[in-house]
Structures are given as structure tokens and as C-alpha cells.
Amino acid sequence: MTSRLEQKTLTRKRLLDAAKQELSAERSFASLSLREVTRGADIAAPAFYRHFRDMDDLGLALVDEAGLALRQLMREGRKRVQSRGEVISTSISTFVEYLSSHGPEFRLLVGEGHGASPELRAAVQRERRYFASELAEDIERLAKHRGRAFADVAWLADAMVALAFSNGQQMMDLPESQHAEVVERLMRQIYLLMLGAERANEMKQP
């Protein structure tokens, strides 16, 4: 028999899943109504408030879920880098894997970063900072391992994240036949960023 806590957890998940199913290139989170979400989850509208304060609270839970999934997958990507040694291509392929498996969550991270809700904007920016911070640590480890050095690593990581999100958004709106072209462009852009940061560091040397 399902316990009350298990039932509550399942209902919460149904609400989150229902919201994600509504997200698309044409539907932002801000355009979703509480009634649409509860109807999709097949629960009575008043029951929503047993799980979330309001729609913004639901959005915050989705942002947390999206950011955690992205960071976990990229950590797995680091293990692949250690075995393959191909840093840029392996990291980008891992990011593309995230787009394929967490498309609605990624749309939320992109869209609500400039949305109407201050709470959601702050949450998205926080998740992007977490991602960029971990990426900066990866760049530092790469530099140390390969005897290289990059200028302004934190800024470099921020720029990489911005490129990844921008290209990822484009990829989500293109047919699969054009995805390889976007991936190739992103790889080239990141390579040029790293080359420029390495050159900038050399110019700082006396």
C-alpha cells in the first residue's frame, strides 16, 4: 500500500511533469495557468496548494530540478573526458545529451532568465552561476594538467555558458538534420574563446 508521504511525492511529481509537458517553443512557463497544470496532472485545482504556494513556487522547483540534472550530467561528462581526453567535444556532446533528455527544463532555464518573475529570474541566474563556477574549475584543472594558462577564467566560463545556452536554444528549434551544424559551430566558438584566453594570458606575461 502506498503511504501518504509516497502519495504526496508522486502527486508533486505529476504536477512537475504536467508543467514540463506544456513547455515548448510556443509556450513559456509564464503563460501556463494553475488550472492547466492541475488538469494535466489529473488532480483537483485546490490540491495544488498542498504542494506549492503558487505557480512561481512550482517554477522554482522546476528550475532546481533542471539545474541539478544539468550539473549531474556534466559531472558524468567529466568522467568521459578523463577516459577519452577530448575535452571540448566530449563536454559538448554531453550538453547535447542534456538537451535531448531534458528539453522542457532547458527551455525553462533559457526563457525564465528574462521572464517576468523576479524570483524565477534570480533562480535561473543562480543555476547558471553554479554551472559556470564548476566549468571554471574544469578549465583550471585542464590548464594545470596540460601546462597551459588562461586569462580571466571566470569570465571565460561565463562566456562558454552563454554560448552553450544560445546555441542550445537554436538547436531546440531546428530539425535534427541541422543539429550537427550547430554543434560544429559551438565547438569552434569555444575553441576560439579558449585560444583567445590563452593568448591574453601570454600577453600579460612580462
PyMOL commands that set and color helices and strands:
alter all, ss='L'
color gray80, all
select helices_A, chain A and resi 4-22+29-31+34-41+45-50+55-84+87-101+103-114+118-146+153-172+176-204
alter helices_A, ss='H'
color red, helices_A
deselect
rebuild
show_as cartoon
